[in-house]
Amino acid sequence: MLANHHRIVSTFLAVAFVWGGGCATHLGQHLSGQVQAQGNESSQTAKNPALLDPSLANKKAPDVYKVKVATTKGDFVIKVDRSWAPNGADRFYNLVDIGYFKDIAIFRAIEGFMFQFGIHGDPAVSKQWREANIKDDPGAGVSNRPGFITFANAGPNTRSVQLFVNLGDNRRLDNMGFTPFGQVVEGADVVLKINTEYGENPPDVQGSFQARGNEFILRKYPKLDMIKSVTLLDQPEAEKSPESNPASTQEPTATKE
């Protein structure tokens, strides 16, 4: 198992981490939603010009904030601590703020390891954000343990929009540029329900997904789960991180199966 995980980690660096009813019904529901999303593309980008211009998404995130992630399996809440990874926390905050996470496929999910998402369903948006990289954050003593969220990368200073939630103890990734910036604090049961039946992606999947959008990925993997939306939650301004020392962070609520 460990050897297989090392193989998977090598794949990450090469391909940007670099993640009901019958199949026909499930696929039809997804594709119907995608057609509607494409029909609303002009109004969506008009309301959120940063979707097509990453330079406009440049806000500084609060020191601590929470977001609700609505998926096809239910909702979970992530708490972000900017002191763990300022650049990562800022990028995630801006992506949520501009409405980036709408109908986003969890396209890569490996049982006991992680699930990955972030490639946009609209190829026009994906094209603009694919190389909108941020600088690496030095480690702050926080590890890739179950329930912690981290940006994917393809080497130094290559984080952009792809993220993963750890499903297992992946501390071996800590010294490879995979710096957690938040953790699941509610909805651990939902995290563990994300469909992992497809496992690892073939090498050509991410490129095809970026070029062709949700239409491609949902035809290839008709039963994968989706992130329907990610929204910022109201939080008292005075609320601070529960741990003054990131290295002593409590165990996350999303536990290993």
N, C-alpha and C positions, 0 to 999 in steps of 0.2 A: 504493500500500500504506500509506504514512504517513497519507494523508488518511483511509483507512478506519479506521486505528487511532485517530485523533483522534475519529472518529464513535463508535467503540466506547467510548472513555473517557468521552464525554458520556453514553452509555447507562449506564455504571457509576454515575455520580453520580445518575442518575434512578431506577435500579432496584436499588440496594444492591450496587454495584460496577461495584452496586445499582440463576455459574458454573453366532468359534466355530462353533457350530452354527447352525441356522436361527433366524430371529427368534422363531418360536413357542416353540422350546425354550428360548431364552435368556430370553424374557419369563416363561415358566412357572416357570423356576428362581427368578427374582427374586421373582415374586409368591408362590410357595410359601414362600420364606423370610420374606416380609413377613407372611403370614398367621400363621406360627409366632411371629414377633416380636410381633404384636398379641395373640396368645393368651397370651404371657408378660408382657404389659404390666404387670399388677398386681404381679407378683413383682419385675419389673425396677425399677419406681419405688419399691417398698417397700425394696429394697436400696440404692437411690440416690435418696433424697428430693430431692437437689439437682436432679435432672432436671426436677422440677416446681416448684422454688423456687431460682432462681439466686442468691439472697442467701446460700445455704448454701455455695456454691462460692467460697470467699474465701481460699484458701491463697496464701501467697507462694511463688513458684517458686524452685527452686535457681538460682544464678547461671548455671550451664550445665547443660543436660540433653539427653538424646536420646530420641527416640521411634521406634518401628517402625510404619510405616503399611502395613497389609496390604490390598492391592487385588485386584480380579479379574484384574489383569495381573501380579501379583507384589508383592513387598515392596520398600519403600525406607525409608531412615533419614533423619530430620531432626535436626539439631543446633541447639538454641535457645540464644541468648546473651541473657540478660536485660538486659545493659547497652545493647543496641541499642534495645530498646523494652520497658521494664519492665511497663507495663500489658498490652500484647499478649502478652508471655511468660507473665505470670500467668494471663491468661484462657485461653490455650491449655493451659497446665499443668492448670488446674482442669477444663477440658472433658475432657481425657484421663483425669484422675484419677477422675471420676465415671462414666466409661464412656459418654460422650455419643456418641462416634463408632462406632456399631454400625450397619452396613448404611446408610451415608450415600452418597447418589448424587452422582457428579461430574456435575452437571446442566448445566454450561456449560463448554465446552472449545473453544478457538479455536487452530488450528494456528499455531505460531510466536509465540503471544502468551501464553496462560495457560490453566489449567483451574481451575474454581471449585467449591467444595463447602461444606457446613456446615448446610444446611437439614435439620432432623431428619425422619426418615421417619414419625414419629408426630405428627400435628397437635396433640395435647395438649401435647407437649413443645415443639414449635415455637412454639406460642402464648405460652408462658411466657418463652422466650428471645429472641423476635424483637426486643423493645424493651429487652432487658437490656444496655444500652450501657455501654461503658467510655470513659474520656477518652482523647483523642489522646496519642500520644507524639511528642515533638519528634524530628526527624531526628538520627541519630547518625553520619552519613557513610556509611551502608550503602545501596546502591542496589538497585532492582528489576531485578536481572540474572538470567539463566537459573539456575533451581534455588533461588532465594530465595522464602520463603513470607511472605505478607503478609495482613493482614485487609482485607476489602472494607469499603467505607463508602458512605454516602449523603450525605456532608457532614461538617462538624466534629462530633466526639464522637458518632459513630453506629456505631462498631464493636460487633458483638455476637458472632455465631457463624460468619459466612461468611468463608471464606478463599480465597486463590488461590495457586497455585504458578506462578511465571513460567517461560514456555517460550522467551521471547525477551528481548532487551535493552529493558527498559521503563523506563529511567531518567527519562523524561519524567514518570512518575507520582510521582517522589520528592517533589516540592513540592506535591502534591495531597492530602496526608494519608495516603498509602499507605506506611507505614513497615515495612520488613521486620523480622522478629524471629528468623529462623532460616534455615537453608539445607539442601538435600539434600546429604548427605555419602556416602551409599551408595545404589546402585540407580538411577543416572542413566538406565540403559537402560529401566527400568520406567516412569519418569516420561515418557519419550518415546513409550511405547506406549499411553498413555491415549487412548481413542477421541475423536477430534475431528470425526467426520463430520457431527455436527449443527450445529456452529458456534454462532453467536449465537442467543440465545433471543428469541422474540417477547415484547413487553412484558408480556403477561398471564401468562406462565409462572410466574414466581416467586410471585405471589400465589396462584395455583391450587395450586402445589406446597405452599406453607405451609398452605393450608386443607385439602388433601386427602391430603397425605403421599405416600409411595412408590407407592401404588397409582396415583395420577395420573401421576407423572413416568415410571414404568416402562412405562405404556401409551403415553405420548406418544413416548418415546424408548427403545424396547425393547432397544437394543444399547449403551446407555451403560455406562460402567464404574462400579463401586461401591467405596467404602472399606469393607471388611469389619470392620476394627477398627484402633484406634491404641492402642499400649501403651507405657508408660514402660520404658526399658531401664536396667538396673543400671549405675551409673557411679561410679567412685571419687570420693569427696567432694573429694579434693584436685585433681581434674582441672579445669583452667582453660581459658578460651578460647584457641585457638592464636594469636590475634592480639591484642595489647594495644591496637592502634589499629584500630577498626572500619573506618576509611576505607581501610586497606591490606589488607582481606580478600582472601584468595586467590580465584581463580576457582572457582566451584562446580563440582561434578561433573556436574550436569545441564546439558548444553550445547544450544545452539540447533541445530535440524535444518538 
